[in-house]
Every structure is written in C-alpha cells, then in structure tokens.
Amino acid sequence: MDANVVYSVAKALPKEELDRLYRMLKSELYPVKKESKAKEIAPDFTDEDALEYLFKTLKIE
C-alpha cells in the first residue's frame, strides 16, 4: 500500500473520521515529549539533625 492509496481512502472518510485519523497520525509523527523535572537533591541530614529540626519546628522540648 502506498501513500496515494491511503490518501484516496482518507478522502472518502467522513469529516469526523478524517479528524480522528489526523490526530492519530499527528500523535504518531510528532509525539509529545514530557519534560523531565530535575529531582531536587535533599541536603544530607543525619537522624539527629532531623529530630532536632522537628523538635524546634514543633516546639517540643
């Protein structure tokens, strides 16, 4: 099957199906690339640092 045959078949489609075919081909030819978010690097905390932070933040003595 070549492009001329596919074009002839596509021209015979109803408007709704032609729109659907267009969206399908568009997504196949030009896929949407998701932007990868860079992970934030957490600071190095020891367990003791974390507990101290929590105690200060929650005002626990």
mmCIF file of the N, C-alpha and C atoms, coordinates in Angstrom:
data_MODEL
# 
_entry.id   MODEL 
# 
loop_
_atom_site.group_PDB 
_atom_site.id 
_atom_site.type_symbol 
_atom_site.label_atom_id 
_atom_site.label_alt_id 
_atom_site.label_comp_id 
_atom_site.label_asym_id 
_atom_site.label_entity_id 
_atom_site.label_seq_id 
_atom_site.pdbx_PDB_ins_code 
_atom_site.Cartn_x 
_atom_site.Cartn_y 
_atom_site.Cartn_z 
_atom_site.occupancy 
_atom_site.B_iso_or_equiv 
_atom_site.pdbx_formal_charge 
_atom_site.auth_seq_id 
_atom_site.auth_comp_id 
_atom_site.auth_asym_id 
_atom_site.auth_atom_id 
_atom_site.pdbx_PDB_model_num 
ATOM 1   N N  . MET A 1 1  ? 0.856   -1.170 0.000  1.00 0.00 ? 1  MET A N  1 
ATOM 2   C CA . MET A 1 1  ? 0.000   0.000  0.000  1.00 0.00 ? 1  MET A CA 1 
ATOM 3   C C  . MET A 1 1  ? 0.903   1.234  0.000  1.00 0.00 ? 1  MET A C  1 
ATOM 4   N N  . ASP A 1 2  ? 0.564   2.199  -0.823 1.00 0.00 ? 2  ASP A N  1 
ATOM 5   C CA . ASP A 1 2  ? 1.369   3.408  -0.874 1.00 0.00 ? 2  ASP A CA 1 
ATOM 6   C C  . ASP A 1 2  ? 0.535   4.619  -0.428 1.00 0.00 ? 2  ASP A C  1 
ATOM 7   N N  . ALA A 1 3  ? 1.169   5.753  -0.360 1.00 0.00 ? 3  ALA A N  1 
ATOM 8   C CA . ALA A 1 3  ? 0.531   6.967  0.149  1.00 0.00 ? 3  ALA A CA 1 
ATOM 9   C C  . ALA A 1 3  ? -0.644  7.402  -0.715 1.00 0.00 ? 3  ALA A C  1 
ATOM 10  N N  . ASN A 1 4  ? -0.581  7.178  -2.011 1.00 0.00 ? 4  ASN A N  1 
ATOM 11  C CA . ASN A 1 4  ? -1.692  7.571  -2.891 1.00 0.00 ? 4  ASN A CA 1 
ATOM 12  C C  . ASN A 1 4  ? -2.967  6.798  -2.573 1.00 0.00 ? 4  ASN A C  1 
ATOM 13  N N  . VAL A 1 5  ? -2.821  5.518  -2.289 1.00 0.00 ? 5  VAL A N  1 
ATOM 14  C CA . VAL A 1 5  ? -3.982  4.696  -1.938 1.00 0.00 ? 5  VAL A CA 1 
ATOM 15  C C  . VAL A 1 5  ? -4.557  5.159  -0.600 1.00 0.00 ? 5  VAL A C  1 
ATOM 16  N N  . VAL A 1 6  ? -3.697  5.381  0.359  1.00 0.00 ? 6  VAL A N  1 
ATOM 17  C CA . VAL A 1 6  ? -4.139  5.831  1.680  1.00 0.00 ? 6  VAL A CA 1 
ATOM 18  C C  . VAL A 1 6  ? -4.812  7.193  1.571  1.00 0.00 ? 6  VAL A C  1 
ATOM 19  N N  . TYR A 1 7  ? -4.272  8.055  0.748  1.00 0.00 ? 7  TYR A N  1 
ATOM 20  C CA . TYR A 1 7  ? -4.858  9.386  0.554  1.00 0.00 ? 7  TYR A CA 1 
ATOM 21  C C  . TYR A 1 7  ? -6.266  9.264  -0.033 1.00 0.00 ? 7  TYR A C  1 
ATOM 22  N N  . SER A 1 8  ? -6.435  8.407  -0.995 1.00 0.00 ? 8  SER A N  1 
ATOM 23  C CA . SER A 1 8  ? -7.752  8.207  -1.607 1.00 0.00 ? 8  SER A CA 1 
ATOM 24  C C  . SER A 1 8  ? -8.761  7.682  -0.590 1.00 0.00 ? 8  SER A C  1 
ATOM 25  N N  . VAL A 1 9  ? -8.323  6.751  0.236  1.00 0.00 ? 9  VAL A N  1 
ATOM 26  C CA . VAL A 1 9  ? -9.203  6.208  1.277  1.00 0.00 ? 9  VAL A CA 1 
ATOM 27  C C  . VAL A 1 9  ? -9.527  7.279  2.306  1.00 0.00 ? 9  VAL A C  1 
ATOM 28  N N  . ALA A 1 10 ? -8.536  8.066  2.689  1.00 0.00 ? 10 ALA A N  1 
ATOM 29  C CA . ALA A 1 10 ? -8.750  9.116  3.681  1.00 0.00 ? 10 ALA A CA 1 
ATOM 30  C C  . ALA A 1 10 ? -9.724  10.166 3.156  1.00 0.00 ? 10 ALA A C  1 
ATOM 31  N N  . LYS A 1 11 ? -9.640  10.492 1.890  1.00 0.00 ? 11 LYS A N  1 
ATOM 32  C CA . LYS A 1 11 ? -10.551 11.475 1.297  1.00 0.00 ? 11 LYS A CA 1 
ATOM 33  C C  . LYS A 1 11 ? -12.001 10.989 1.339  1.00 0.00 ? 11 LYS A C  1 
ATOM 34  N N  . ALA A 1 12 ? -12.195 9.669  1.332  1.00 0.00 ? 12 ALA A N  1 
ATOM 35  C CA . ALA A 1 12 ? -13.546 9.090  1.351  1.00 0.00 ? 12 ALA A CA 1 
ATOM 36  C C  . ALA A 1 12 ? -14.142 9.029  2.756  1.00 0.00 ? 12 ALA A C  1 
ATOM 37  N N  . LEU A 1 13 ? -13.333 9.296  3.770  1.00 0.00 ? 13 LEU A N  1 
ATOM 38  C CA . LEU A 1 13 ? -13.825 9.231  5.154  1.00 0.00 ? 13 LEU A CA 1 
ATOM 39  C C  . LEU A 1 13 ? -14.750 10.398 5.462  1.00 0.00 ? 13 LEU A C  1 
ATOM 40  N N  . PRO A 1 14 ? -15.693 10.181 6.384  1.00 0.00 ? 14 PRO A N  1 
ATOM 41  C CA . PRO A 1 14 ? -16.493 11.305 6.874  1.00 0.00 ? 14 PRO A CA 1 
ATOM 42  C C  . PRO A 1 14 ? -15.600 12.278 7.646  1.00 0.00 ? 14 PRO A C  1 
ATOM 43  N N  . LYS A 1 15 ? -16.049 13.502 7.795  1.00 0.00 ? 15 LYS A N  1 
ATOM 44  C CA . LYS A 1 15 ? -15.248 14.561 8.439  1.00 0.00 ? 15 LYS A CA 1 
ATOM 45  C C  . LYS A 1 15 ? -14.746 14.142 9.818  1.00 0.00 ? 15 LYS A C  1 
ATOM 46  N N  . GLU A 1 16 ? -15.638 13.547 10.620 1.00 0.00 ? 16 GLU A N  1 
ATOM 47  C CA . GLU A 1 16 ? -15.250 13.156 11.989 1.00 0.00 ? 16 GLU A CA 1 
ATOM 48  C C  . GLU A 1 16 ? -14.121 12.127 11.974 1.00 0.00 ? 16 GLU A C  1 
ATOM 49  N N  . GLU A 1 17 ? -14.224 11.162 11.084 1.00 0.00 ? 17 GLU A N  1 
ATOM 50  C CA . GLU A 1 17 ? -13.193 10.129 10.999 1.00 0.00 ? 17 GLU A CA 1 
ATOM 51  C C  . GLU A 1 17 ? -11.892 10.682 10.423 1.00 0.00 ? 17 GLU A C  1 
ATOM 52  N N  . LEU A 1 18 ? -11.994 11.622 9.517  1.00 0.00 ? 18 LEU A N  1 
ATOM 53  C CA . LEU A 1 18 ? -10.795 12.257 8.968  1.00 0.00 ? 18 LEU A CA 1 
ATOM 54  C C  . LEU A 1 18 ? -10.070 13.045 10.053 1.00 0.00 ? 18 LEU A C  1 
ATOM 55  N N  . ASP A 1 19 ? -10.834 13.745 10.886 1.00 0.00 ? 19 ASP A N  1 
ATOM 56  C CA . ASP A 1 19 ? -10.232 14.467 12.016 1.00 0.00 ? 19 ASP A CA 1 
ATOM 57  C C  . ASP A 1 19 ? -9.545  13.498 12.978 1.00 0.00 ? 19 ASP A C  1 
ATOM 58  N N  . ARG A 1 20 ? -10.214 12.381 13.231 1.00 0.00 ? 20 ARG A N  1 
ATOM 59  C CA . ARG A 1 20 ? -9.641  11.369 14.125 1.00 0.00 ? 20 ARG A CA 1 
ATOM 60  C C  . ARG A 1 20 ? -8.350  10.808 13.538 1.00 0.00 ? 20 ARG A C  1 
ATOM 61  N N  . LEU A 1 21 ? -8.365  10.505 12.256 1.00 0.00 ? 21 LEU A N  1 
ATOM 62  C CA . LEU A 1 21 ? -7.167  9.991  11.578 1.00 0.00 ? 21 LEU A CA 1 
ATOM 63  C C  . LEU A 1 21 ? -6.036  11.009 11.653 1.00 0.00 ? 21 LEU A C  1 
ATOM 64  N N  . TYR A 1 22 ? -6.363  12.272 11.442 1.00 0.00 ? 22 TYR A N  1 
ATOM 65  C CA . TYR A 1 22 ? -5.350  13.333 11.511 1.00 0.00 ? 22 TYR A CA 1 
ATOM 66  C C  . TYR A 1 22 ? -4.707  13.379 12.894 1.00 0.00 ? 22 TYR A C  1 
ATOM 67  N N  . ARG A 1 23 ? -5.526  13.325 13.942 1.00 0.00 ? 23 ARG A N  1 
ATOM 68  C CA . ARG A 1 23 ? -4.986  13.365 15.313 1.00 0.00 ? 23 ARG A CA 1 
ATOM 69  C C  . ARG A 1 23 ? -4.111  12.145 15.588 1.00 0.00 ? 23 ARG A C  1 
ATOM 70  N N  . MET A 1 24 ? -4.543  10.984 15.075 1.00 0.00 ? 24 MET A N  1 
ATOM 71  C CA . MET A 1 24 ? -3.757  9.764  15.285 1.00 0.00 ? 24 MET A CA 1 
ATOM 72  C C  . MET A 1 24 ? -2.397  9.862  14.586 1.00 0.00 ? 24 MET A C  1 
ATOM 73  N N  . LEU A 1 25 ? -2.403  10.324 13.339 1.00 0.00 ? 25 LEU A N  1 
ATOM 74  C CA . LEU A 1 25 ? -1.144  10.465 12.610 1.00 0.00 ? 25 LEU A CA 1 
ATOM 75  C C  . LEU A 1 25 ? -0.246  11.531 13.234 1.00 0.00 ? 25 LEU A C  1 
ATOM 76  N N  . LYS A 1 26 ? -0.857  12.621 13.657 1.00 0.00 ? 26 LYS A N  1 
ATOM 77  C CA . LYS A 1 26 ? -0.089  13.702 14.277 1.00 0.00 ? 26 LYS A CA 1 
ATOM 78  C C  . LYS A 1 26 ? 0.604   13.210 15.545 1.00 0.00 ? 26 LYS A C  1 
ATOM 79  N N  . SER A 1 27 ? -0.131  12.462 16.384 1.00 0.00 ? 27 SER A N  1 
ATOM 80  C CA . SER A 1 27 ? 0.476   11.970 17.626 1.00 0.00 ? 27 SER A CA 1 
ATOM 81  C C  . SER A 1 27 ? 1.564   10.934 17.340 1.00 0.00 ? 27 SER A C  1 
ATOM 82  N N  . GLU A 1 28 ? 1.424   10.213 16.240 1.00 0.00 ? 28 GLU A N  1 
ATOM 83  C CA . GLU A 1 28 ? 2.432   9.219  15.873 1.00 0.00 ? 28 GLU A CA 1 
ATOM 84  C C  . GLU A 1 28 ? 3.695   9.888  15.314 1.00 0.00 ? 28 GLU A C  1 
ATOM 85  N N  . LEU A 1 29 ? 3.506   10.908 14.490 1.00 0.00 ? 29 LEU A N  1 
ATOM 86  C CA . LEU A 1 29 ? 4.642   11.560 13.851 1.00 0.00 ? 29 LEU A CA 1 
ATOM 87  C C  . LEU A 1 29 ? 5.330   12.574 14.760 1.00 0.00 ? 29 LEU A C  1 
ATOM 88  N N  . TYR A 1 30 ? 4.555   13.229 15.605 1.00 0.00 ? 30 TYR A N  1 
ATOM 89  C CA . TYR A 1 30 ? 5.088   14.277 16.485 1.00 0.00 ? 30 TYR A CA 1 
ATOM 90  C C  . TYR A 1 30 ? 4.679   13.986 17.923 1.00 0.00 ? 30 TYR A C  1 
ATOM 91  N N  . PRO A 1 31 ? 5.278   12.972 18.536 1.00 0.00 ? 31 PRO A N  1 
ATOM 92  C CA . PRO A 1 31 ? 4.886   12.624 19.914 1.00 0.00 ? 31 PRO A CA 1 
ATOM 93  C C  . PRO A 1 31 ? 5.223   13.761 20.875 1.00 0.00 ? 31 PRO A C  1 
ATOM 94  N N  . VAL A 1 32 ? 4.359   13.914 21.849 1.00 0.00 ? 32 VAL A N  1 
ATOM 95  C CA . VAL A 1 32 ? 4.563   14.942 22.869 1.00 0.00 ? 32 VAL A CA 1 
ATOM 96  C C  . VAL A 1 32 ? 5.607   14.416 23.842 1.00 0.00 ? 32 VAL A C  1 
ATOM 97  N N  . LYS A 1 33 ? 6.627   15.198 24.021 1.00 0.00 ? 33 LYS A N  1 
ATOM 98  C CA . LYS A 1 33 ? 7.688   14.799 24.933 1.00 0.00 ? 33 LYS A CA 1 
ATOM 99  C C  . LYS A 1 33 ? 7.422   15.427 26.292 1.00 0.00 ? 33 LYS A C  1 
ATOM 100 N N  . LYS A 1 34 ? 7.460   14.590 27.296 1.00 0.00 ? 34 LYS A N  1 
ATOM 101 C CA . LYS A 1 34 ? 7.284   15.083 28.652 1.00 0.00 ? 34 LYS A CA 1 
ATOM 102 C C  . LYS A 1 34 ? 8.605   15.656 29.130 1.00 0.00 ? 34 LYS A C  1 
ATOM 103 N N  . GLU A 1 35 ? 8.511   16.813 29.741 1.00 0.00 ? 35 GLU A N  1 
ATOM 104 C CA . GLU A 1 35 ? 9.720   17.411 30.294 1.00 0.00 ? 35 GLU A CA 1 
ATOM 105 C C  . GLU A 1 35 ? 10.040  16.719 31.608 1.00 0.00 ? 35 GLU A C  1 
ATOM 106 N N  . SER A 1 36 ? 11.236  16.224 31.699 1.00 0.00 ? 36 SER A N  1 
ATOM 107 C CA . SER A 1 36 ? 11.620  15.571 32.942 1.00 0.00 ? 36 SER A CA 1 
ATOM 108 C C  . SER A 1 36 ? 12.049  16.641 33.935 1.00 0.00 ? 36 SER A C  1 
ATOM 109 N N  . LYS A 1 37 ? 11.440  16.560 35.073 1.00 0.00 ? 37 LYS A N  1 
ATOM 110 C CA . LYS A 1 37 ? 11.775  17.517 36.123 1.00 0.00 ? 37 LYS A CA 1 
ATOM 111 C C  . LYS A 1 37 ? 13.006  17.004 36.861 1.00 0.00 ? 37 LYS A C  1 
ATOM 112 N N  . ALA A 1 38 ? 13.932  17.891 37.052 1.00 0.00 ? 38 ALA A N  1 
ATOM 113 C CA . ALA A 1 38 ? 15.135  17.513 37.775 1.00 0.00 ? 38 ALA A CA 1 
ATOM 114 C C  . ALA A 1 38 ? 14.776  17.332 39.247 1.00 0.00 ? 38 ALA A C  1 
ATOM 115 N N  . LYS A 1 39 ? 15.197  16.231 39.794 1.00 0.00 ? 39 LYS A N  1 
ATOM 116 C CA . LYS A 1 39 ? 14.925  15.984 41.205 1.00 0.00 ? 39 LYS A CA 1 
ATOM 117 C C  . LYS A 1 39 ? 15.760  16.942 42.051 1.00 0.00 ? 39 LYS A C  1 
ATOM 118 N N  . GLU A 1 40 ? 15.091  17.454 43.060 1.00 0.00 ? 40 GLU A N  1 
ATOM 119 C CA . GLU A 1 40 ? 15.839  18.295 43.989 1.00 0.00 ? 40 GLU A CA 1 
ATOM 120 C C  . GLU A 1 40 ? 16.666  17.378 44.879 1.00 0.00 ? 40 GLU A C  1 
ATOM 121 N N  . ILE A 1 41 ? 17.899  17.726 45.031 1.00 0.00 ? 41 ILE A N  1 
ATOM 122 C CA . ILE A 1 41 ? 18.777  16.928 45.864 1.00 0.00 ? 41 ILE A CA 1 
ATOM 123 C C  . ILE A 1 41 ? 18.574  17.351 47.310 1.00 0.00 ? 41 ILE A C  1 
ATOM 124 N N  . ALA A 1 42 ? 18.175  16.405 48.110 1.00 0.00 ? 42 ALA A N  1 
ATOM 125 C CA . ALA A 1 42 ? 17.934  16.691 49.521 1.00 0.00 ? 42 ALA A CA 1 
ATOM 126 C C  . ALA A 1 42 ? 19.271  16.879 50.229 1.00 0.00 ? 42 ALA A C  1 
ATOM 127 N N  . PRO A 1 43 ? 19.290  17.820 51.162 1.00 0.00 ? 43 PRO A N  1 
ATOM 128 C CA . PRO A 1 43 ? 20.536  18.007 51.917 1.00 0.00 ? 43 PRO A CA 1 
ATOM 129 C C  . PRO A 1 43 ? 20.812  16.782 52.789 1.00 0.00 ? 43 PRO A C  1 
ATOM 130 N N  . ASP A 1 44 ? 22.065  16.585 53.083 1.00 0.00 ? 44 ASP A N  1 
ATOM 131 C CA . ASP A 1 44 ? 22.445  15.458 53.934 1.00 0.00 ? 44 ASP A CA 1 
ATOM 132 C C  . ASP A 1 44 ? 22.080  15.768 55.380 1.00 0.00 ? 44 ASP A C  1 
ATOM 133 N N  . PHE A 1 45 ? 21.141  15.014 55.901 1.00 0.00 ? 45 PHE A N  1 
ATOM 134 C CA . PHE A 1 45 ? 20.717  15.144 57.288 1.00 0.00 ? 45 PHE A CA 1 
ATOM 135 C C  . PHE A 1 45 ? 20.977  13.831 57.986 1.00 0.00 ? 45 PHE A C  1 
ATOM 136 N N  . THR A 1 46 ? 21.461  13.931 59.173 1.00 0.00 ? 46 THR A N  1 
ATOM 137 C CA . THR A 1 46 ? 21.546  12.733 59.989 1.00 0.00 ? 46 THR A CA 1 
ATOM 138 C C  . THR A 1 46 ? 20.212  12.597 60.712 1.00 0.00 ? 46 THR A C  1 
ATOM 139 N N  . ASP A 1 47 ? 19.998  11.467 61.310 1.00 0.00 ? 47 ASP A N  1 
ATOM 140 C CA . ASP A 1 47 ? 18.767  11.270 62.092 1.00 0.00 ? 47 ASP A CA 1 
ATOM 141 C C  . ASP A 1 47 ? 18.694  12.296 63.213 1.00 0.00 ? 47 ASP A C  1 
ATOM 142 N N  . GLU A 1 48 ? 19.826  12.573 63.793 1.00 0.00 ? 48 GLU A N  1 
ATOM 143 C CA . GLU A 1 48 ? 19.878  13.546 64.890 1.00 0.00 ? 48 GLU A CA 1 
ATOM 144 C C  . GLU A 1 48 ? 19.507  14.946 64.389 1.00 0.00 ? 48 GLU A C  1 
ATOM 145 N N  . ASP A 1 49 ? 20.003  15.331 63.235 1.00 0.00 ? 49 ASP A N  1 
ATOM 146 C CA . ASP A 1 49 ? 19.653  16.626 62.650 1.00 0.00 ? 49 ASP A CA 1 
ATOM 147 C C  . ASP A 1 49 ? 18.154  16.713 62.386 1.00 0.00 ? 49 ASP A C  1 
ATOM 148 N N  . ALA A 1 50 ? 17.586  15.642 61.868 1.00 0.00 ? 50 ALA A N  1 
ATOM 149 C CA . ALA A 1 50 ? 16.154  15.626 61.563 1.00 0.00 ? 50 ALA A CA 1 
ATOM 150 C C  . ALA A 1 50 ? 15.328  15.767 62.837 1.00 0.00 ? 50 ALA A C  1 
ATOM 151 N N  . LEU A 1 51 ? 15.701  15.029 63.867 1.00 0.00 ? 51 LEU A N  1 
ATOM 152 C CA . LEU A 1 51 ? 14.968  15.124 65.131 1.00 0.00 ? 51 LEU A CA 1 
ATOM 153 C C  . LEU A 1 51 ? 15.086  16.520 65.729 1.00 0.00 ? 51 LEU A C  1 
ATOM 154 N N  . GLU A 1 52 ? 16.267  17.090 65.673 1.00 0.00 ? 52 GLU A N  1 
ATOM 155 C CA . GLU A 1 52 ? 16.470  18.434 66.203 1.00 0.00 ? 52 GLU A CA 1 
ATOM 156 C C  . GLU A 1 52 ? 15.605  19.439 65.450 1.00 0.00 ? 52 GLU A C  1 
ATOM 157 N N  . TYR A 1 53 ? 15.552  19.320 64.146 1.00 0.00 ? 53 TYR A N  1 
ATOM 158 C CA . TYR A 1 53 ? 14.720  20.207 63.329 1.00 0.00 ? 53 TYR A CA 1 
ATOM 159 C C  . TYR A 1 53 ? 13.244  20.060 63.704 1.00 0.00 ? 53 TYR A C  1 
ATOM 160 N N  . LEU A 1 54 ? 12.793  18.820 63.824 1.00 0.00 ? 54 LEU A N  1 
ATOM 161 C CA . LEU A 1 54 ? 11.396  18.587 64.195 1.00 0.00 ? 54 LEU A CA 1 
ATOM 162 C C  . LEU A 1 54 ? 11.076  19.145 65.570 1.00 0.00 ? 54 LEU A C  1 
ATOM 163 N N  . PHE A 1 55 ? 11.958  18.943 66.507 1.00 0.00 ? 55 PHE A N  1 
ATOM 164 C CA . PHE A 1 55 ? 11.714  19.454 67.849 1.00 0.00 ? 55 PHE A CA 1 
ATOM 165 C C  . PHE A 1 55 ? 11.625  20.981 67.854 1.00 0.00 ? 55 PHE A C  1 
ATOM 166 N N  . LYS A 1 56 ? 12.510  21.639 67.089 1.00 0.00 ? 56 LYS A N  1 
ATOM 167 C CA . LYS A 1 56 ? 12.465  23.084 67.022 1.00 0.00 ? 56 LYS A CA 1 
ATOM 168 C C  . LYS A 1 56 ? 11.211  23.572 66.310 1.00 0.00 ? 56 LYS A C  1 
ATOM 169 N N  . THR A 1 57 ? 10.875  22.919 65.218 1.00 0.00 ? 57 THR A N  1 
ATOM 170 C CA . THR A 1 57 ? 9.717   23.331 64.420 1.00 0.00 ? 57 THR A CA 1 
ATOM 171 C C  . THR A 1 57 ? 8.421   23.102 65.169 1.00 0.00 ? 57 THR A C  1 
ATOM 172 N N  . LEU A 1 58 ? 8.311   21.967 65.840 1.00 0.00 ? 58 LEU A N  1 
ATOM 173 C CA . LEU A 1 58 ? 7.086   21.641 66.563 1.00 0.00 ? 58 LEU A CA 1 
ATOM 174 C C  . LEU A 1 58 ? 7.112   22.159 67.994 1.00 0.00 ? 58 LEU A C  1 
ATOM 175 N N  . LYS A 1 59 ? 8.212   22.767 68.365 1.00 0.00 ? 59 LYS A N  1 
ATOM 176 C CA . LYS A 1 59 ? 8.409   23.329 69.704 1.00 0.00 ? 59 LYS A CA 1 
ATOM 177 C C  . LYS A 1 59 ? 8.194   22.291 70.775 1.00 0.00 ? 59 LYS A C  1 
ATOM 178 N N  . ILE A 1 60 ? 8.853   21.162 70.576 1.00 0.00 ? 60 ILE A N  1 
ATOM 179 C CA . ILE A 1 60 ? 8.816   20.070 71.546 1.00 0.00 ? 60 ILE A CA 1 
ATOM 180 C C  . ILE A 1 60 ? 10.125  20.132 72.326 1.00 0.00 ? 60 ILE A C  1 
ATOM 181 N N  . GLU A 1 61 ? 10.001  20.000 73.619 1.00 0.00 ? 61 GLU A N  1 
ATOM 182 C CA . GLU A 1 61 ? 11.219  20.014 74.442 1.00 0.00 ? 61 GLU A CA 1 
ATOM 183 C C  . GLU A 1 61 ? 11.386  18.727 75.186 1.00 0.00 ? 61 GLU A C  1 
# 
